[in-house]
Amino acid sequence: IISWVPSHNGFKVHKPKEFDSTIMPKYFHQTKYKSFQRQLNMWGFERVGNGEQKGSYLHPYFIRGKPNLCREMQR
């Protein structure tokens, strides 16, 4: 449904409908995928528009294995 990108500084949602119905109700307050995308933008995530990681969301402080960096993220 969702996975880390190879660079480990972001993620990609492979199955938005399943993400919407399975993951979002458990972990997020949003109920729609579009709302989730808007929140990502507010938190500084950048959507990759082309290339190998197209559709991924990247952030310099969202690094796999380094959860303490998330404290540096600002809305």
Residue pairs with C-beta under 8 A, 6 or more apart in sequence:
1 13
1 14
1 15
1 18
1 19
1 22
1 23
2 11
2 12
2 13
2 14
2 15
2 19
2 23
3 11
3 12
3 14
4 10
4 11
4 64
5 11
5 12
5 53
5 56
5 58
6 52
6 53
7 53
7 58
8 63
8 64
8 65
9 58
9 59
9 60
9 62
9 63
9 64
10 45
10 48
10 53
10 56
10 57
10 58
10 59
10 62
11 56
11 57
11 62
12 53
12 55
12 56
12 57
13 19
13 33
13 55
16 33
17 33
19 33
20 32
20 33
24 30
24 31
24 33
24 36
25 31
28 36
28 39
30 36
30 39
37 47
40 47
40 57
41 47
42 75
43 59
43 73
43 74
43 75
44 59
44 73
44 74
44 75
45 57
45 58
45 59
45 62
46 57
46 58
46 59
47 55
47 56
47 57
48 54
48 55
48 56
48 57
48 58
59 73
61 69
61 70
61 72
61 73
62 69
62 70
62 73
63 69
